[in-house]
Amino acid sequence: MTKTEVNIHESWKKVLEKEFESAYFVQLKSFLMAEKERNIIYPPGNQIFAAFNRTPFDQVKVVIIGQDPYHGHGQANGLCFSVSAGIRKPPSLVNIFKELEADLAIPVPQDGNLEAWADQGILLLNATLTVRAGNAGSHQKKGWEQFTDNVIKIISDNKKGIIFLLWGNFAQTKAELIDKDKHFILTAAHPSPLARGAFFGCKHFSKTNKLLEHQGILPINWKV
């Protein structure tokens, strides 16, 4: 992860400057450089910070928290739950789109690229931003969680009225980082088929838009 590969919006560089200069982040960079010499890493280097590049700090109004990037070839694109155009939609994303259709009558799209969401102020944040090809969870506990936990805290401390969508037990542990007096937290089961359909009926898409409109903020066009 060289400087030329870090594609991150200037607004984030300012608020995350201390993180990038911290001892844990220096160690994380060393780990990633060593990993790249021996293994294939996803997403590609220029997409690791895609969530921060596509959604400037000043424009964040919704945060969706995932856990790890997809570890299959060509899947991860730096936005949680998202895959690039032409890549088969993973099961969790299929269920997200099914709930979206049931909630807002938006037809299931052909592709699973969520860049249109990111461009409207939805920070699609994985707790861990990289993964070794074919090895789920392989970059956990290397420093990424400290980085992304601090991102959540910075958003909580410096903004107000943000809507956090916490899907599944892992994401819900992040609630303790969020000031509940300033922000909105919507929780649901994980969209994974392993949750046996418990995600369905959460209506988080319409609920999010109602909360935005109540604050006088432009709602999300969830169509991708």
N, C-alpha and C positions, 0 to 999 in steps of 0.2 A: 504494500500500500504506500506508494510514493506520493509526493505532493501533487504530481501531475494526474494521479488517479483519484484524488479526493475531489469529487464534484459536489460541492455544497454551497448553498446560497449564502451570500455575504451577510445577511441578517442573522443566520445561525452561527457564522464564524465569530461574530461579536459576542453573542451570549454564551457560546461554548468554548471560548478562548482558554479559560482555565482548565477545562477538561482535556483539551488537546495537548496542553503543556504539562499535565499531571504525570506523576511517576507511573501510575497504573496504565495510563494510555500509551506511554512510551514502551512499557512491557508488552502491551497488547500488539503494538505495531511490530515489535521484534518477533513475537509469536507468529503473526500473519506472514511476515517475510520468510521465516523459516518454513512455514507450511507450504507456501507457494513454490518453494524449491523442490518439494517432495510430492505434492499432491495437487489435484485440481480443486480450486476453491470457487464456490458460488456465493453471491452473484459475481459477475465480472468486476474487476477493480473499479471501473468507472461508474458502476451502479450501486456500490456498497452504500453510499449516502444518498441514493435517489429520493428517498422520502423527504430528506431535508432540502434537496435541490428543487424538487417540484412544488413543495409547500413551504414558502418562506415563513419565518417565525411570526412576522407581523400579520399574516393571513390565516393562521391556524384558528379554526373554530370548532373542529371535531377531531378527536383522537381515537383511532382503533388500534388496539394492541394485540399483536401476534407473538409467537414464541420464537420460532426459527425460520430461516429461509427454506424454501423447498430444496431438496438435495438431489433432484433428478436433472438430467442434462437439459439445459435451456429453459428451465422453469423459473428460477428466481430472478426477479428484476429489481430488487431493492425496495419493493412496496409489499407490505404484509398481505397475504392471501391472493395477491395479484400474479398473473403470468402474462408474458408478452403475447401479442397477436400471433395466431397460428399454433400455439401450444395448447394441448388438450387441458381442459379445466380440471383441476384436482377435485376430489369429492367434497371437501369443505367449501370450496368456492361454488360448486354446483348447488349446494344447500343454501348458501348465502343468496344466490340468485333466485332460488325457489321461494325463499321467504320474502324477498323483494317483490316478486311477482304477486304473491298472496297479499302482501301489505299494500302495495301501491299500483298493482296491475301493470307493472313494467315487464314486458316480455323478457324471458331469459335470453341474454345476448349470445351471439355466436362465439365471441372471444372473451377472455377473462382478464383483459388489461384494464386495471383500475386507475390509470393515469388521469382520467377525466374526474375522478373523485379527488385525487390529490391536488389537481389544479384548482379546485373549488374550496380548498382550505381544510381538507381531511388529511391529517397526518397519519399515514399508514405505517405504523412503527412496530417492527419486530424487536423483541427484547435482546436477541442476539442477531447481529447484522451479517454474519458470514457462517458458512458451513463447509465441511469437506464433502466432496462429491460422493454420493451414495452412503453417507454416514450421518444420519440424523443426530442432532445434538452434539456433534463433535467439537464445536467451538463454544460450548457453554462453559461458564465459570473460568473464562480467560480474561475477563475485564469488560466485555460488552454489556453485561447486565448492570454493572456499576455506572457505565456511561449512559445507558438508556433510562435507568432509574433517575439519574440526575437530570436528564432531559425532561422527564415527567415532572420532577420537582420544580424545575425552572419555569415550565409552562404554568404550573399551579401557582407559583409565587408571583409571577409577573403578569399574568393575564386574569381575566374573569369571565364567567359565563361559558367556559369551554365544556363541551359535551363529550364525556369519555364513555366509549362503548367497550365494556369488558366482557368478553365472551369466553366462558370456561373458567375452571378453577385457577389456572396459572395467571391469566389476565386479572382475575379478581383479587389476587394478592397485591396488585399494584394500587388498589384503592387506598391503602394506608399512606401513599405518597401524595394524595390529592386532598386539597382543602375543600371539604364538602360544603362549607359555608359560602364558597365563591363559585363553585362549579357544579355541574350535573353529572351524575354517574348512573348509567343504565347497564344492568347486568343481565346475562342470559347464559344458557348452556353453550358449550362450544358447537359450532356448526358441523363438526366432524360427524360422520355416520356412526362413530363409536358412542356418541351421545344418544343414539336411538331416537332421533327426531325431537329431542327436548328443546332444541333451538327454535323450532317452528312455532309461530304464534307470538314471538316476542315483540313484533311490530316496531323494532328499533328505528327503522327508516322514517316512518311517519312520525314517531315520537320525537326523533331528532329535529325534524323540520318544524314541528309545533313549538319546541323549545327555542329554536332559532327565531322563528317569527314572533314569539312572545317577547323576545329581546330586541325586536326591530331589525333583525339580521336576515339577509337574503337566504332562503332555504336552499338545500342541496337539490340539484337535478341529478337523481340517482341513476339515470340512464347512462350506460357506458357505450 
